Amino acid sequence: MTFEGAMEKGGGAAVREASRFLNGTGAVHLTLKKVTATLQELGVPYAVCGAMALNAHGYRRCTVDVDVAESDLSHVKTALLPFGYQLTGKRSVRDLETAVTLDLYAGQPEVSQWIDGICYVTLASLIEVKIKLGAHPAWIKHLADVQELIKHVQPPRELSLELSDEAREVFERQWDLVMSSPRELW
């Protein structure tokens, strides 16, 4: 069974794993540390994105996978196989030790910063992508991630100057909305 499948079943095991996640000791964190160490050893430029980047930038949220932006998907998928990963899809591999999926995205790892020895997308890059994804009704949770980032991290409104025109407008509107809301609603 996959890690995602086990978590979707819910119950005590899922609650315990969520607790381990929030303590930084769960299966997703193990896979994050393992894959980033492997990519560094291989000399592959990468940047962790998605929910693990949200966590690195200060908004704690559970997730069941690790998302990585890098520039050569086919090479990286193949390069990871001898290190305990199995191909599971066009852009994903599974850590055989933890059963956690690693989703690979074609991206610009150079738009990144190092946090605690791991390379993550910058906060501005993360917000840009989350806003673009959140524009689709089926992926509205990404816009909620931006709102939660604003609440928990409280980036300066001027961060919008690092965003595209479309994302800038959305970020500024969300920033104004969140920051003007009564704190007891947070």
C-alpha positions in Angstrom: 0.0 0.0 0.0 1.2 3.5 -0.7 1.7 6.1 2.0 -1.1 8.2 0.6 -3.4 5.2 0.6 -2.6 4.5 4.3 -3.2 8.1 5.2 -6.5 8.3 3.3 -7.8 5.3 5.4 -7.7 7.6 8.4 -7.8 6.2 11.9 -5.2 6.1 14.6 -2.3 5.3 12.3 -3.0 8.4 10.2 -3.3 10.5 13.4 0.0 9.2 14.7 1.7 9.8 11.4 0.3 13.4 11.2 1.7 13.9 14.7 5.1 12.6 13.6 4.9 14.9 10.5 4.3 18.0 12.6 7.3 16.9 14.8 9.5 16.6 11.7 10.0 12.9 12.2 7.4 11.3 9.9 7.8 9.3 6.7 7.5 12.4 4.5 10.4 14.1 6.3 12.5 11.0 6.0 11.9 10.9 2.3 12.6 14.7 2.0 16.0 14.3 3.7 16.8 11.1 1.8 16.0 12.5 -1.7 17.6 15.9 -1.2 20.8 14.3 0.1 20.8 12.0 -2.9 20.2 14.8 -5.4 23.0 16.8 -3.8 25.3 13.8 -4.0 24.4 13.4 -7.7 25.1 17.1 -8.3 21.5 17.7 -9.5 20.2 21.2 -9.1 16.8 21.0 -7.4 14.3 23.0 -5.3 11.7 21.6 -3.0 8.3 23.1 -3.7 4.7 22.4 -2.7 3.7 21.8 0.9 7.1 21.0 2.2 8.2 24.4 1.0 5.2 25.9 2.8 6.5 24.3 6.0 10.1 25.5 5.3 8.8 29.1 4.9 6.8 29.0 8.2 3.3 27.7 7.4 3.0 24.2 9.0 0.7 22.0 7.0 0.7 18.2 6.6 1.2 16.5 3.3 1.6 13.0 2.0 4.3 13.6 -0.7 7.4 15.5 -1.6 7.4 17.9 -4.6 10.7 18.8 -6.3 11.4 21.2 -9.2 14.3 20.3 -11.3 15.3 20.7 -14.9 15.8 17.1 -16.3 12.9 14.9 -15.3 13.9 11.8 -17.3 17.5 11.8 -16.1 16.6 12.4 -12.4 13.9 9.6 -12.4 16.5 7.1 -13.7 19.3 8.4 -11.5 17.2 7.9 -8.4 16.3 4.2 -9.0 19.6 2.7 -7.6 19.0 4.7 -4.4 15.8 2.9 -3.4 13.1 4.5 -5.6 10.6 2.9 -8.0 9.0 4.6 -11.0 5.3 5.1 -10.4 4.3 7.5 -13.2 5.4 9.9 -15.8 6.7 12.4 -13.3 6.9 10.5 -10.1 8.8 7.9 -8.1 8.2 6.2 -4.8 10.6 5.8 -1.9 10.6 2.1 -1.3 11.6 2.5 2.3 8.7 4.9 3.3 6.2 4.4 0.4 6.1 8.2 0.1 5.7 9.5 -3.5 8.2 12.0 -4.9 6.6 14.2 -7.6 9.0 15.8 -10.0 8.2 19.0 -11.8 10.1 20.7 -14.6 11.1 24.0 -12.9 13.7 26.5 -12.3 15.7 25.3 -9.3 17.8 28.5 -9.6 14.9 30.5 -8.0 15.6 29.0 -4.7 17.1 29.4 -1.2 18.8 27.1 1.3 16.9 26.5 4.5 18.4 24.1 7.0 20.6 22.4 4.4 17.8 21.8 1.9 17.2 23.9 -1.2 13.6 25.2 -1.4 11.8 27.5 -3.9 11.8 31.1 -2.6 8.7 32.4 -0.9 7.9 34.6 -3.9 8.2 31.7 -6.3 6.1 29.5 -4.0 3.4 32.2 -3.8 3.5 32.8 -7.6 2.8 29.1 -8.3 0.2 28.7 -5.6 -1.7 31.7 -7.0 -1.6 30.3 -10.5 -2.8 26.9 -9.4 -5.4 28.4 -7.1 -7.1 30.1 -10.1 -8.5 26.7 -11.1 -11.7 25.9 -9.1 -10.5 22.3 -8.5 -7.3 23.5 -6.9 -8.7 26.3 -4.7 -6.7 24.9 -1.7 -3.6 26.5 -3.3 -5.1 30.0 -2.8 -6.0 29.0 0.7 -2.3 28.1 1.2 -1.5 31.7 0.1 -3.9 33.1 2.7 -2.5 30.8 5.4 1.1 31.9 4.5 0.0 35.5 4.9 -1.5 34.8 8.3 1.3 32.7 9.7 4.4 34.2 8.0 3.1 37.8 7.5 5.3 38.6 4.6 5.5 42.3 3.7 3.0 43.5 1.2 6.0 44.6 -0.9 6.8 41.0 -1.7 4.2 41.5 -4.4 6.8 43.4 -6.4 8.6 40.1 -7.0 5.5 38.6 -8.6 4.0 38.7 -12.1 1.4 41.3 -12.7 -1.5 38.7 -12.4 -0.1 37.2 -9.2 0.7 40.6 -7.7 -2.9 41.7 -8.0 -4.2 38.5 -6.3 -1.5 38.6 -3.6 -2.2 42.2 -2.7 -5.9 41.6 -2.6 -5.4 38.5 -0.4 -2.9 40.3 1.8 -5.2 43.2 2.4 -8.1 40.9 3.1 -6.2 38.7 5.6 -4.3 41.5 7.3 -7.5 43.6 7.8 -9.5 40.6 9.3 -9.9 40.6 13.0 -7.1 38.4 14.6 -9.7 36.3 16.4 -10.9 35.0 13.0 -7.4 33.6 12.3 
